[in-house]
Amino acid sequence: MEINGREVIIKPCFDEMLDAILAYFLKKGEDQFARRFVKGLYEVIEIKIAKHPEIHPEYKWKPSPEKMYR
C-alpha cells in the first residue's frame, strides 16, 4: 500500500487478525461498528504511521542505517 508517496507494508498476520475481528462484529450484527472500526484503523495508518513513521520504534529484526523499517 502506498500513502503519500511512502510504501506501507501490511503484514499478512494483520489482515488475518482484522478478518477475525470483523467476522466477530458481523456475527454480532454490528455491521456499522465494523465499518467505522476499519475506517478508523486505516485513518490511523494513513495519518499517523505514513506521515510520521519516525515516531515509531525501529523494527528490531531488520535494522538498517536509515532506520527505515518500523
N, CA, C and O atoms as a MOPAC input file, in Angstrom:
PM7 MOZYME 1SCF
protein

 N      0.85900 1    -1.16400 1     0.00000 1
 C      0.00000 1     0.00000 1     0.00000 1
 C      0.90700 1     1.23000 1     0.00000 1
 O      1.89100 1     1.27400 1     0.73900 1
 N      0.58500 1     2.21700 1    -0.81600 1
 C      1.36400 1     3.44400 1    -0.83600 1
 C      0.48900 1     4.59100 1    -0.35000 1
 O     -0.64100 1     4.76600 1    -0.80700 1
 N      1.02400 1     5.36500 1     0.57800 1
 C      0.29700 1     6.50100 1     1.13600 1
 C      1.22100 1     7.70000 1     1.11200 1
 O      2.30400 1     7.67600 1     1.69600 1
 N      0.78800 1     8.74600 1     0.43600 1
 C      1.55400 1     9.98200 1     0.33900 1
 C      2.98900 1     9.74300 1    -0.12400 1
 O      3.92400 1    10.36100 1     0.38600 1
 N      3.15700 1     8.84800 1    -1.08700 1
 C      4.48000 1     8.58000 1    -1.62800 1
 C      5.34500 1     7.65600 1    -0.79900 1
 O      6.49400 1     7.40400 1    -1.16100 1
 N      4.82400 1     7.14500 1     0.30400 1
 C      5.58200 1     6.22600 1     1.15700 1
 C      4.94700 1     4.85000 1     1.08100 1
 O      3.72500 1     4.70400 1     1.09800 1
 N      5.80400 1     3.84900 1     0.99800 1
 C      5.29200 1     2.49100 1     0.97100 1
 C      5.01000 1     2.02600 1     2.39600 1
 O      5.87800 1     2.09700 1     3.26600 1
 N      3.80000 1     1.55400 1     2.62100 1
 C      3.40200 1     0.99600 1     3.91100 1
 C      3.10700 1    -0.47200 1     3.66800 1
 O      2.20900 1    -0.81800 1     2.90000 1
 N      3.87000 1    -1.33100 1     4.32900 1
 C      3.70000 1    -2.76400 1     4.14500 1
 C      2.88300 1    -3.31100 1     5.30300 1
 O      3.24100 1    -3.14400 1     6.46900 1
 N      1.79300 1    -3.96000 1     4.96800 1
 C      0.92200 1    -4.57600 1     5.96600 1
 C      1.26200 1    -6.06700 1     6.01400 1
 O      1.22100 1    -6.75500 1     4.99400 1
 N      1.59100 1    -6.54900 1     7.19100 1
 C      1.93300 1    -7.96400 1     7.33100 1
 C      0.68300 1    -8.83100 1     7.16600 1
 O     -0.42000 1    -8.40400 1     7.50900 1
 N      0.85500 1   -10.04500 1     6.64300 1
 C     -0.29500 1   -10.94300 1     6.47100 1
 C     -1.03500 1   -11.22500 1     7.78600 1
 O     -2.25600 1   -11.38600 1     7.78600 1
 N     -0.31100 1   -11.28300 1     8.89200 1
 C     -0.97900 1   -11.55500 1    10.16900 1
 C     -1.92200 1   -10.41800 1    10.55100 1
 O     -2.91300 1   -10.65100 1    11.24200 1
 N     -1.63000 1    -9.18300 1    10.11200 1
 C     -2.52600 1    -8.06000 1    10.35900 1
 C     -3.86000 1    -8.29700 1     9.67000 1
 O     -4.92400 1    -8.13200 1    10.26800 1
 N     -3.78600 1    -8.69000 1     8.39700 1
 C     -5.01200 1    -8.95700 1     7.64000 1
 C     -5.81000 1   -10.10200 1     8.26000 1
 O     -7.03800 1   -10.04300 1     8.32600 1
 N     -5.11400 1   -11.13700 1     8.70900 1
 C     -5.78600 1   -12.27600 1     9.32800 1
 C     -6.50000 1   -11.86400 1    10.61600 1
 O     -7.64200 1   -12.25800 1    10.85400 1
 N     -5.81700 1   -11.06700 1    11.44700 1
 C     -6.43500 1   -10.61600 1    12.69700 1
 C     -7.60600 1    -9.68700 1    12.42500 1
 O     -8.63800 1    -9.76400 1    13.09300 1
 N     -7.44500 1    -8.81000 1    11.44400 1
 C     -8.53000 1    -7.89300 1    11.09300 1
 C     -9.74400 1    -8.66100 1    10.59300 1
 O    -10.87500 1    -8.32500 1    10.94500 1
 N     -9.52500 1    -9.68700 1     9.77800 1
 C    -10.63300 1   -10.52300 1     9.30600 1
 C    -11.36200 1   -11.18100 1    10.47600 1
 O    -12.59200 1   -11.24300 1    10.48800 1
 N    -10.60800 1   -11.67200 1    11.45600 1
 C    -11.21800 1   -12.31700 1    12.62600 1
 C    -12.03500 1   -11.31600 1    13.44400 1
 O    -13.12500 1   -11.63800 1    13.91700 1
 N    -11.51300 1   -10.11700 1    13.60500 1
 C    -12.23100 1    -9.07500 1    14.35400 1
 C    -13.52100 1    -8.70900 1    13.63400 1
 O    -14.58100 1    -8.60700 1    14.25200 1
 N    -13.42400 1    -8.51100 1    12.32100 1
 C    -14.61100 1    -8.14900 1    11.54600 1
 C    -15.64300 1    -9.26900 1    11.55700 1
 O    -16.84000 1    -9.00000 1    11.66600 1
 N    -15.21000 1   -10.49900 1    11.44900 1
 C    -16.14100 1   -11.62500 1    11.49700 1
 C    -16.88200 1   -11.65500 1    12.82400 1
 O    -18.07700 1   -11.94600 1    12.86700 1
 N    -16.18000 1   -11.35600 1    13.89900 1
 C    -16.80600 1   -11.33200 1    15.22100 1
 C    -17.90300 1   -10.26400 1    15.27700 1
 O    -19.02200 1   -10.53900 1    15.70900 1
 N    -17.57500 1    -9.04700 1    14.83900 1
 C    -18.56300 1    -7.96400 1    14.90300 1
 C    -19.73100 1    -8.21200 1    13.95500 1
 O    -20.87600 1    -7.91400 1    14.29300 1
 N    -19.45100 1    -8.75400 1    12.77600 1
 C    -20.53000 1    -9.03700 1    11.83200 1
 C    -21.43900 1   -10.13900 1    12.36200 1
 O    -22.65300 1   -10.09500 1    12.16100 1
 N    -20.86100 1   -11.12200 1    13.03400 1
 C    -21.66200 1   -12.20100 1    13.63000 1
 C    -22.60000 1   -11.66000 1    14.70900 1
 O    -23.70300 1   -12.16900 1    14.90200 1
 N    -22.14200 1   -10.61900 1    15.40600 1
 C    -22.95500 1    -9.99600 1    16.46000 1
 C    -23.96600 1    -9.00100 1    15.89600 1
 O    -24.76100 1    -8.43000 1    16.64300 1
 N    -23.93500 1    -8.79000 1    14.57100 1
 C    -24.86800 1    -7.84800 1    13.96100 1
 C    -24.42500 1    -6.40000 1    14.06100 1
 O    -25.23900 1    -5.48700 1    13.92500 1
 N    -23.14700 1    -6.18800 1    14.29700 1
 C    -22.61800 1    -4.83500 1    14.44900 1
 C    -21.93700 1    -4.36700 1    13.16000 1
 O    -20.75300 1    -4.03100 1    13.15300 1
 N    -22.70200 1    -4.35400 1    12.08600 1
 C    -22.14400 1    -4.00300 1    10.77600 1
 C    -21.58200 1    -2.58200 1    10.74500 1
 O    -20.47200 1    -2.36100 1    10.26000 1
 N    -22.34600 1    -1.62500 1    11.26000 1
 C    -21.88900 1    -0.23400 1    11.22400 1
 C    -20.65600 1    -0.03300 1    12.08400 1
 O    -19.75100 1     0.70700 1    11.69800 1
 N    -20.60100 1    -0.68100 1    13.25100 1
 C    -19.42100 1    -0.56300 1    14.09800 1
 C    -18.20700 1    -1.14000 1    13.37500 1
 O    -17.12100 1    -0.56300 1    13.43100 1
 N    -18.38200 1    -2.27100 1    12.70000 1
 C    -17.27600 1    -2.90300 1    11.97700 1
 C    -16.74300 1    -1.96000 1    10.90000 1
 O    -15.53100 1    -1.82900 1    10.73400 1
 N    -17.64500 1    -1.30400 1    10.17000 1
 C    -17.21600 1    -0.35200 1     9.13100 1
 C    -16.46300 1     0.82700 1     9.73000 1
 O    -15.42600 1     1.24000 1     9.20900 1
 N    -16.99100 1     1.37300 1    10.83600 1
 C    -16.31500 1     2.50800 1    11.49300 1
 C    -14.94700 1     2.09600 1    12.03500 1
 O    -13.98900 1     2.86600 1    11.97100 1
 N    -14.86600 1     0.88800 1    12.56200 1
 C    -13.62000 1     0.37800 1    13.10600 1
 C    -12.55000 1     0.30500 1    12.01500 1
 O    -11.43000 1     0.77700 1    12.20900 1
 N    -12.89300 1    -0.28500 1    10.87500 1
 C    -11.93200 1    -0.41400 1     9.78000 1
 C    -11.54700 1     0.96000 1     9.24500 1
 O    -10.37100 1     1.22000 1     8.99000 1
 N    -12.52800 1     1.83700 1     9.07400 1
 C    -12.24300 1     3.18700 1     8.58200 1
 C    -11.29700 1     3.91300 1     9.53700 1
 O    -10.33600 1     4.54500 1     9.10000 1
 N    -11.56500 1     3.82600 1    10.81500 1
 C    -10.70100 1     4.47300 1    11.80800 1
 C     -9.30100 1     3.89300 1    11.83300 1
 O     -8.32000 1     4.62000 1    11.98400 1
 N     -9.21300 1     2.59200 1    11.68400 1
 C     -7.92200 1     1.92800 1    11.67600 1
 C     -7.07300 1     2.39600 1    10.49400 1
 O     -5.89100 1     2.70000 1    10.65500 1
 N     -7.67500 1     2.45100 1     9.31500 1
 C     -6.91600 1     2.89400 1     8.15000 1
 C     -6.62200 1     4.38300 1     8.18800 1
 O     -5.63300 1     4.82000 1     7.60000 1
 N     -7.44600 1     5.17600 1     8.85800 1
 C     -7.13000 1     6.59100 1     9.04700 1
 C     -5.88700 1     6.74100 1     9.91300 1
 O     -5.04000 1     7.59200 1     9.64400 1
 N     -5.77700 1     5.92000 1    10.94600 1
 C     -4.58700 1     5.95900 1    11.80200 1
 C     -3.35500 1     5.58100 1    10.98800 1
 O     -2.30800 1     6.21900 1    11.10600 1
 N     -3.47800 1     4.55300 1    10.16900 1
 C     -2.34700 1     4.14400 1     9.33200 1
 C     -1.95000 1     5.28500 1     8.40700 1
 O     -0.76800 1     5.59600 1     8.26000 1
 N     -2.94100 1     5.90100 1     7.78800 1
 C     -2.65700 1     6.97600 1     6.83100 1
 C     -2.13900 1     8.23500 1     7.50500 1
 O     -1.16400 1     8.82700 1     7.04200 1
 N     -2.76900 1     8.64600 1     8.57900 1
 C     -2.42300 1     9.92000 1     9.21000 1
 C     -1.18000 1     9.81800 1    10.08900 1
 O     -0.25900 1    10.62300 1     9.95200 1
 N     -1.14500 1     8.85500 1    10.97500 1
 C     -0.03500 1     8.77900 1    11.92900 1
 C      1.17000 1     8.02300 1    11.40400 1
 O      2.28800 1     8.53800 1    11.42600 1
 N      0.95300 1     6.82100 1    10.93800 1
 C      2.09500 1     5.97900 1    10.58600 1
 C      2.77200 1     6.45900 1     9.30600 1
 O      3.99300 1     6.61600 1     9.28100 1
 N      2.01400 1     6.69300 1     8.25700 1
 C      2.61800 1     7.07500 1     6.98400 1
 C      3.24000 1     8.46900 1     7.02700 1
 O      4.29400 1     8.68500 1     6.42800 1
 N      2.61900 1     9.40500 1     7.71300 1
 C      3.14100 1    10.77100 1     7.75200 1
 C      4.29000 1    10.93000 1     8.73800 1
 O      5.18000 1    11.75300 1     8.51900 1
 N      4.28500 1    10.16000 1     9.81600 1
 C      5.30600 1    10.31700 1    10.85700 1
 C      5.86900 1     8.95800 1    11.28600 1
 O      5.73600 1     8.58400 1    12.45100 1
 N      6.48700 1     8.22100 1    10.37900 1
 C      6.96300 1     6.88400 1    10.73900 1
 C      8.07700 1     6.91100 1    11.77500 1
 O      8.27500 1     5.93700 1    12.50100 1
 N      8.80300 1     8.01600 1    11.84600 1
 C      9.92700 1     8.08800 1    12.78000 1
 C      9.50500 1     8.10300 1    14.24500 1
 O     10.35200 1     7.91700 1    15.11900 1
 N      8.22600 1     8.31800 1    14.54300 1
 C      7.79400 1     8.30300 1    15.93900 1
 C      7.62500 1     6.87500 1    16.46300 1
 O      7.43900 1     6.66000 1    17.66100 1
 N      7.69400 1     5.91600 1    15.55700 1
 C      7.56900 1     4.51200 1    15.94900 1
 C      8.95900 1     3.89500 1    16.04700 1
 O      9.85900 1     4.29600 1    15.30900 1
 N      9.15100 1     2.94000 1    16.93100 1
 C     10.48600 1     2.34600 1    17.07900 1
 C     10.91700 1     1.57000 1    15.84100 1
 O     10.09200 1     1.07300 1    15.07400 1
 N     12.22300 1     1.48100 1    15.67100 1
 C     12.76000 1     0.71300 1    14.55400 1
 C     12.45000 1    -0.76400 1    14.74700 1
 O     12.47000 1    -1.26600 1    15.87100 1
 N     12.16500 1    -1.45200 1    13.66300 1
 C     11.87000 1    -2.87700 1    13.67900 1
 C     13.16000 1    -3.61600 1    14.02200 1
 O     14.11100 1    -3.60600 1    13.24100 1
 N     13.19200 1    -4.25500 1    15.18800 1
 C     14.44900 1    -4.80600 1    15.69600 1
 C     14.97800 1    -5.98700 1    14.88600 1
 O     16.16700 1    -6.29400 1    14.96700 1
 N     14.14100 1    -6.64700 1    14.12100 1
 C     14.58900 1    -7.81700 1    13.36700 1
 C     15.15300 1    -7.45600 1    11.99800 1
 O     15.68500 1    -8.31900 1    11.30000 1
 N     15.04000 1    -6.19300 1    11.61000 1
 C     15.57200 1    -5.78100 1    10.31600 1
 C     16.15100 1    -4.37100 1    10.42300 1
 O     15.62100 1    -3.43700 1     9.82000 1
 N     17.23400 1    -4.21000 1    11.18500 1
 C     17.81700 1    -2.87600 1    11.32300 1
 C     18.45400 1    -2.40800 1    10.00800 1
 O     18.92000 1    -3.21900 1     9.20700 1
 N     18.46500 1    -1.11300 1     9.80600 1
 C     19.09200 1    -0.54200 1     8.62100 1
 C     19.71800 1     0.79600 1     9.01200 1
 O     19.27600 1     1.42600 1     9.97300 1
 N     20.74500 1     1.23700 1     8.27400 1
 C     21.37800 1     2.52300 1     8.59600 1
 C     20.37900 1     3.68500 1     8.55000 1
 O     20.50500 1     4.64800 1     9.30500 1
 N     19.38700 1     3.58600 1     7.65700 1
 C     18.40000 1     4.66600 1     7.52500 1
 C     17.25200 1     4.53000 1     8.52400 1
 O     16.39900 1     5.41300 1     8.61700 1
 N     17.23000 1     3.42600 1     9.27000 1
 C     16.15200 1     3.13900 1    10.21400 1
 C     14.78900 1     3.21700 1     9.53000 1
 O     13.83900 1     3.78900 1    10.06400 1
 N     14.71600 1     2.62500 1     8.32900 1
 C     13.50600 1     2.74700 1     7.52400 1
 C     12.43800 1     1.70800 1     7.83800 1
 O     11.29300 1     1.86200 1     7.41300 1
 N     12.78600 1     0.65800 1     8.57000 1
 C     11.80000 1    -0.36700 1     8.89200 1
 C     11.24000 1    -0.11300 1    10.27700 1
 O     11.96800 1    -0.15300 1    11.26900 1
 N      9.94400 1     0.14700 1    10.33900 1
 C      9.31500 1     0.48900 1    11.61300 1
 C      8.03800 1    -0.27400 1    11.77500 1
 O      7.35400 1    -0.12600 1    12.78800 1

